[in-house]
């Protein structure tokens, strides 16, 4: 498995990481998925304290404990469950972040977190306080590096220019090319994109389009109507007949040097293997990459711009 440097850090992450949100609540099945990922050469695992009220972190920590020195664990903070645990609120305060990191460490059964990410962000946040919290956690040795998970341009710009983040997790795929607008800034600040949703809710996978969710059938996906999706996916299959949709989707995202890793979820071991095979396929040629760009639409974020 090839690895890429995460920003300007000394972390080298596998080109595909395991998004742990979809592991589920069955510990045995979750462990099977994680073990498959390890066997396939994945060293990067992404979770969050929000997932399953912390149980996800517990599963990940227990499964990875024997391999702790060989893996990179990323988790997130900032979303605060209410007492009833039926909704959460946003809390990027220094007090909350520094209290929650200790709970995440306990659940993950580790002394340090490789990458601690702010799980969201708004332009109204007191970002100086948030940055101060992460910087202190680095100094205290509880985290090695920090980043954010956001698609809001004003938040991304603030943290890339004001903080020592090494990464931004962003939704990025052939069907959602909005992050490309920000790639020059990532290069300039020596930070990386961690691409989540690279197969666009399964639209760019081996799953048939007929099995798309009712919402997608009715409303389409981002700027694409369902009819436009049918036409585009048909074109992609015909034009790239020797490759799977999954393969060209993941290879397109990884074609960009600003991307350190694609994060793909899996609800069963076979999905992990499929994703790894797609990542390990030959990279896009100089002819394939511009062709994919011509067939798809480049858009920009319309909201949360300063």
C-alpha positions as CSV (number, residue, x, y, z in Angstrom):
1,X,0.0,0.0,0.0
2,X,1.4,3.4,-1.0
3,X,1.6,6.1,1.6
4,X,1.5,9.9,1.4
5,X,2.8,12.5,3.7
6,X,0.0,14.3,5.7
7,X,0.7,18.0,5.2
8,X,4.1,18.9,6.6
9,X,3.9,16.4,9.4
10,X,5.9,13.2,9.9
11,X,2.7,11.1,9.4
12,X,2.6,9.0,6.3
13,X,-0.9,7.7,5.7
14,X,-2.1,4.9,3.4
15,X,-3.6,6.3,0.2
16,X,-6.9,4.9,1.4
17,X,-8.0,5.1,5.0
18,X,-10.9,3.4,6.8
19,X,-13.8,5.6,7.7
20,X,-15.1,4.0,10.8
21,X,-18.5,5.7,11.1
22,X,-20.2,2.8,9.3
23,X,-18.7,0.0,11.4
24,X,-22.0,-0.5,13.2
25,X,-22.8,-1.6,16.7
26,X,-21.8,-5.2,16.4
27,X,-18.3,-5.4,17.8
28,X,-17.4,-8.7,16.2
29,X,-18.3,-7.4,12.7
30,X,-16.6,-4.1,13.3
31,X,-13.4,-6.0,14.3
32,X,-13.6,-8.1,11.2
33,X,-13.7,-5.0,9.0
34,X,-10.8,-3.4,10.9
35,X,-8.7,-6.5,10.7
36,X,-9.4,-6.8,7.0
37,X,-8.2,-3.2,6.6
38,X,-5.0,-3.9,8.4
39,X,-4.4,-7.0,6.3
40,X,-4.9,-5.0,3.2
41,X,-2.2,-2.5,4.2
42,X,-4.4,0.3,5.5
43,X,-2.7,2.2,8.4
44,X,-5.0,5.2,8.7
45,X,-8.3,4.9,10.7
46,X,-10.7,7.8,11.2
47,X,-13.4,7.9,13.9
48,X,-15.1,10.6,16.1
49,X,-16.3,10.9,19.6
50,X,-19.8,11.6,18.1
51,X,-20.2,8.2,16.5
52,X,-22.4,5.8,18.5
53,X,-21.9,7.9,21.6
54,X,-18.2,7.0,21.8
55,X,-18.7,3.3,21.2
56,X,-17.1,3.6,17.8
57,X,-13.9,4.9,19.4
58,X,-14.0,2.0,21.8
59,X,-14.2,-0.6,19.0
60,X,-11.4,1.1,17.1
61,X,-9.1,1.5,20.1
62,X,-9.6,-2.2,21.2
63,X,-9.0,-3.5,17.7
64,X,-5.9,-1.4,17.0
65,X,-4.3,-1.6,20.4
66,X,-1.9,-4.5,19.4
67,X,-0.8,-2.5,16.4
68,X,-0.7,0.9,17.9
69,X,2.9,1.8,16.8
70,X,2.0,0.9,13.2
71,X,-1.2,2.8,12.7
72,X,-2.4,6.3,12.6
73,X,-5.6,7.1,14.5
74,X,-7.6,10.1,13.8
75,X,-10.6,11.2,15.8
76,X,-12.8,14.4,16.0
77,X,-14.2,16.7,18.6
78,X,-16.7,19.6,18.9
79,X,-20.2,18.1,18.8
80,X,-21.7,17.7,22.2
81,X,-24.5,15.3,22.9
82,X,-27.3,16.5,25.2
83,X,-28.2,14.6,28.3
84,X,-31.0,12.6,26.5
85,X,-28.5,11.8,23.7
86,X,-31.2,12.5,21.1
87,X,-29.4,15.6,19.6
88,X,-26.1,17.5,19.9
89,X,-24.9,21.0,20.0
90,X,-21.7,22.7,18.7
91,X,-19.1,23.4,21.3
92,X,-15.6,24.4,20.0
93,X,-14.6,25.9,23.4
94,X,-11.1,25.3,24.8
95,X,-12.6,23.8,28.0
96,X,-14.7,21.3,26.1
97,X,-12.0,20.3,23.7
98,X,-9.5,19.7,26.5
99,X,-11.9,17.7,28.6
100,X,-13.1,15.5,25.7
101,X,-9.6,14.6,24.5
102,X,-9.1,12.7,27.7
103,X,-12.3,10.7,27.2
104,X,-11.3,9.9,23.7
105,X,-7.9,8.7,24.8
106,X,-9.5,6.5,27.3
107,X,-11.9,5.0,24.8
108,X,-9.2,4.5,22.2
109,X,-6.9,2.9,24.8
110,X,-3.9,5.0,23.8
111,X,-1.7,7.7,25.3
112,X,-1.9,10.0,22.3
113,X,-3.9,10.7,19.2
114,X,-2.1,11.1,15.9
115,X,-4.6,13.5,14.3
116,X,-7.2,15.4,16.4
117,X,-9.8,17.2,14.2
118,X,-12.3,19.9,14.9
119,X,-15.5,18.3,13.8
120,X,-17.1,21.2,12.0
121,X,-16.8,25.0,12.6
122,X,-18.6,28.2,11.9
123,X,-17.4,31.7,11.1
124,X,-18.8,32.9,14.4
125,X,-16.6,30.6,16.5
126,X,-13.9,32.1,18.7
127,X,-11.2,30.4,16.6
128,X,-8.3,31.8,18.6
129,X,-9.5,29.9,21.7
130,X,-10.0,26.7,19.7
131,X,-6.5,26.9,18.1
132,X,-5.0,27.6,21.6
133,X,-6.7,24.4,22.9
134,X,-5.2,22.3,20.1
135,X,-1.8,23.9,20.4
136,X,-1.7,23.1,24.1
137,X,-2.7,19.5,23.5
138,X,0.3,19.2,21.1
139,X,2.6,20.7,23.7
140,X,1.2,18.3,26.3
141,X,1.9,15.3,24.1
142,X,-1.8,14.2,24.0
143,X,-2.0,14.7,20.3
144,X,0.6,14.8,17.6
145,X,-1.1,17.0,15.1
146,X,-4.4,18.6,14.5
147,X,-6.7,19.5,11.6
148,X,-10.4,20.3,10.8
149,X,-13.3,18.6,9.1
150,X,-15.3,21.2,7.2
151,X,-16.6,22.2,3.9
152,X,-17.2,25.9,4.8
153,X,-14.8,28.1,2.8
154,X,-14.6,30.8,5.5
155,X,-13.7,28.2,8.2
156,X,-11.2,26.4,5.9
157,X,-9.5,29.7,5.0
158,X,-9.3,30.8,8.7
159,X,-7.6,27.6,9.9
160,X,-5.3,27.3,6.9
161,X,-4.0,30.8,7.4
162,X,-4.2,31.2,11.2
163,X,-3.4,27.7,12.6
164,X,-0.8,25.0,12.3
165,X,-3.2,22.5,10.9
166,X,-1.9,19.6,8.7
167,X,-5.1,18.6,7.1
168,X,-8.7,19.4,6.2
169,X,-11.2,16.6,5.8
170,X,-13.5,17.6,2.9
171,X,-16.2,15.9,0.8
172,X,-14.5,15.3,-2.5
173,X,-15.4,13.1,-5.5
174,X,-15.8,13.2,-9.3
175,X,-19.4,14.4,-8.6
176,X,-18.3,17.0,-6.0
177,X,-15.3,18.9,-7.3
178,X,-15.7,21.9,-5.1
179,X,-12.5,21.4,-3.1
180,X,-10.4,22.0,-6.2
181,X,-10.9,25.7,-5.8
182,X,-8.9,25.6,-2.6
183,X,-6.0,23.4,-3.8
184,X,-3.6,26.2,-4.5
185,X,-4.0,27.4,-0.9
186,X,-3.4,23.9,0.4
187,X,-0.2,23.7,-1.6
188,X,0.9,27.1,-0.3
189,X,0.2,26.2,3.3
190,X,1.7,22.7,3.1
191,X,-1.5,21.1,4.3
192,X,-3.4,18.1,2.9
193,X,-6.9,17.3,1.9
194,X,-8.4,14.1,3.4
195,X,-11.1,13.2,0.9
196,X,-14.3,11.8,2.4
197,X,-17.2,10.6,0.3
198,X,-15.0,9.7,-2.7
199,X,-17.6,7.4,-4.2
200,X,-20.5,9.9,-3.7
201,X,-22.9,7.9,-1.5
202,X,-22.3,4.8,-3.6
203,X,-23.1,6.4,-6.9
204,X,-19.6,5.8,-8.1
205,X,-19.4,2.2,-6.9
206,X,-20.4,-1.2,-8.3
207,X,-23.9,-0.7,-6.8
208,X,-26.5,-0.2,-9.5
209,X,-27.9,3.3,-9.9
210,X,-31.4,1.8,-9.5
211,X,-30.6,1.2,-5.9
212,X,-29.9,4.8,-5.1
213,X,-31.8,6.4,-2.2
214,X,-35.3,7.8,-2.8
215,X,-33.9,11.2,-2.1
216,X,-31.3,11.0,-4.9
217,X,-33.9,9.6,-7.2
218,X,-36.2,12.5,-6.5
219,X,-33.7,15.4,-6.0
220,X,-30.5,14.1,-7.7
221,X,-27.1,14.7,-6.2
222,X,-25.7,18.2,-5.7
223,X,-25.9,19.9,-9.1
224,X,-26.8,16.8,-11.0
225,X,-30.5,15.7,-11.5
226,X,-31.2,12.0,-11.5
227,X,-31.5,12.0,-15.2
228,X,-28.2,13.8,-15.6
229,X,-26.6,11.2,-13.2
230,X,-27.9,8.4,-15.4
231,X,-26.4,10.0,-18.5
232,X,-23.1,10.8,-16.9
233,X,-22.6,7.4,-15.3
234,X,-23.5,5.8,-18.6
235,X,-20.8,7.9,-20.3
236,X,-18.2,7.0,-17.7
237,X,-18.9,3.3,-18.0
238,X,-18.7,3.4,-21.8
239,X,-15.7,5.7,-22.0
240,X,-13.7,3.8,-19.3
241,X,-14.9,0.3,-20.2
242,X,-11.7,-1.4,-18.9
243,X,-12.1,0.2,-15.4
244,X,-14.8,0.1,-12.7
245,X,-16.5,3.3,-11.7
246,X,-15.0,2.8,-8.2
247,X,-11.5,2.7,-9.7
248,X,-11.8,5.8,-11.8
249,X,-13.5,7.6,-8.9
250,X,-10.7,6.9,-6.4
251,X,-7.9,7.4,-8.9
252,X,-9.3,10.8,-9.9
253,X,-9.2,12.0,-6.3
254,X,-5.8,10.6,-5.7
255,X,-4.5,12.2,-8.9
256,X,-4.2,15.4,-7.0
257,X,-1.0,15.7,-4.9
258,X,-2.9,17.9,-2.4
259,X,-4.9,14.8,-1.4
260,X,-3.1,12.7,1.2
261,X,-5.7,9.9,1.5
262,X,-9.3,9.0,0.5
263,X,-11.5,7.9,3.4
264,X,-14.0,5.2,2.5
265,X,-16.4,3.6,4.8
266,X,-17.3,-0.1,4.8
267,X,-20.0,-2.1,6.4
268,X,-18.5,-5.4,5.5
269,X,-15.0,-6.7,4.8
270,X,-15.6,-7.3,1.1
271,X,-16.1,-3.5,0.7
272,X,-12.7,-2.8,2.2
273,X,-11.1,-5.2,-0.3
274,X,-13.0,-3.6,-3.3
275,X,-11.8,-0.1,-2.2
276,X,-8.2,-1.2,-1.8
277,X,-8.2,-2.9,-5.2
278,X,-9.5,0.3,-6.8
279,X,-6.8,2.4,-5.1
280,X,-4.0,0.0,-6.1
281,X,-5.1,0.0,-9.7
282,X,-2.9,1.9,-12.3
283,X,-3.2,5.6,-11.9
284,X,-4.9,7.8,-14.4
285,X,-3.1,8.5,-17.6
286,X,-2.5,12.0,-19.0
287,X,-5.4,11.4,-21.3
288,X,-7.8,10.0,-18.8
289,X,-7.6,12.8,-16.2
290,X,-8.6,15.7,-18.5
291,X,-11.3,13.5,-20.0
292,X,-12.8,12.9,-16.6
293,X,-12.7,16.7,-16.0
294,X,-14.5,17.4,-19.2
295,X,-17.3,14.9,-18.5
296,X,-17.9,16.2,-15.0
297,X,-18.8,19.7,-13.7
298,X,-16.5,21.8,-11.5
299,X,-18.5,24.0,-9.1
300,X,-17.7,26.2,-6.1
301,X,-19.2,26.5,-2.6
302,X,-21.9,29.1,-2.7
303,X,-22.4,29.6,1.0
304,X,-20.2,30.4,4.0
305,X,-17.9,32.7,2.0
306,X,-16.3,35.7,3.6
